[in-house]
């Protein structure tokens, strides 16, 4: 777990320093550590679940709090058409994503492994 945090902050700091943004570093760290967790078996699964719990249970709340702090309500009142357009664009984008990805999700990771064997 400590090694994961070091990798996360290392990649996050490096990507922020190079101007790519901390999100790129965090995603890269996750992509690179995932195969390690898969090879570790039960311990890797426990570490992954712990990271997921901390991320969703605590850091997710901080993210949405930050979004709320940075929301400009006066701007939405001044430009209601833009606010409604952005809301509708986000909603339609989510619905399209769901409708496109649900049929693909029918083939799960477990089924792929069984079909190869």
C-alpha positions in Angstrom: 0.0 0.0 0.0 2.8 2.4 0.9 4.6 1.6 -2.4 1.4 2.4 -4.3 1.2 5.7 -2.6 4.8 6.5 -3.5 4.2 5.5 -7.1 1.0 7.6 -7.2 2.7 10.7 -5.8 5.8 10.2 -7.9 3.9 10.0 -11.1 1.5 12.7 -10.0 4.3 15.1 -9.1 6.2 14.3 -12.3 3.2 14.9 -14.5 2.3 18.1 -12.7 5.9 19.3 -13.1 5.9 18.6 -16.8 2.6 20.4 -17.3 0.5 17.3 -18.1 -1.6 17.6 -14.9 -1.8 15.5 -11.8 -4.7 13.4 -13.2 -2.5 12.0 -16.0 0.1 10.9 -13.5 -2.6 9.3 -11.2 -4.1 7.3 -14.1 -0.7 6.2 -15.3 0.2 5.0 -11.8 -3.0 3.0 -11.6 -2.5 1.5 -15.0 1.1 0.5 -14.2 0.3 -1.0 -10.7 -2.7 -3.0 -11.8 -0.8 -5.9 -13.3 1.2 -6.2 -10.1 -2.0 -6.5 -8.1 -3.3 -9.2 -10.4 -0.1 -11.2 -10.0 -0.2 -10.9 -6.2 -3.5 -13.0 -5.9 -5.5 -12.6 -2.7 -3.2 -9.9 -1.2 -3.3 -7.9 -4.4 -7.1 -8.0 -4.4 -7.2 -6.9 -0.8 -4.9 -3.9 -1.5 -7.0 -3.0 -4.5 -10.2 -3.1 -2.5 -8.6 -1.0 0.3 -7.5 1.6 -2.2 -11.0 1.5 -3.8 -12.7 2.0 -0.4 -10.5 4.9 0.5 -11.0 6.5 -2.9 -14.7 6.2 -3.0 -15.4 6.7 0.7 -13.2 9.7 1.4 -11.5 11.2 -1.6 -14.7 11.2 -3.6 -16.3 13.3 -1.0 -13.4 15.8 -1.1 -13.6 16.0 -4.9 -17.3 16.8 -4.9 -16.8 19.3 -2.1 -14.1 21.0 -4.2 -16.4 21.0 -7.2 -19.1 22.7 -5.1 -16.6 25.3 -3.9 -15.6 26.2 -7.4 -19.2 26.4 -8.8 -20.1 29.9 -9.9 -23.8 30.3 -9.1 -23.9 33.9 -10.2 -22.5 32.9 -13.6 -25.3 30.3 -14.0 -27.9 32.9 -13.1 -26.4 35.4 -15.6 -26.3 32.8 -18.4 -29.1 30.3 -17.8 -29.1 29.2 -21.4 -25.4 28.1 -21.2 -26.0 26.4 -17.8 -29.0 24.4 -19.3 -27.0 23.6 -22.4 -24.0 22.3 -20.4 -26.3 20.2 -18.2 -28.1 18.7 -21.2 -24.8 18.0 -22.9 -23.5 16.1 -19.8 -26.7 14.2 -19.4 -26.9 13.1 -23.1 -23.2 12.2 -23.0 -23.7 10.0 -20.0 -26.7 8.3 -21.5 -24.9 7.7 -24.8 -22.0 6.2 -22.9 -24.3 3.9 -20.9 -26.2 2.8 -24.0 -23.0 2.1 -25.9 -21.1 0.3 -23.1 -23.9 -1.9 -21.6 -23.9 -4.3 -24.6 -20.1 -4.5 -24.5 -20.2 -5.3 -20.7 -22.1 -8.6 -21.4 -18.7 -10.2 -22.0 -17.0 -10.0 -18.6 -13.4 -10.4 -17.7 -14.1 -13.9 -16.2 -15.8 -15.1 -19.3 -12.9 -13.9 -21.5 -10.5 -16.0 -19.4 -12.7 -19.1 -19.6 -13.2 -18.7 -23.4 -9.4 -18.6 -23.9 -8.8 -21.8 -21.9 
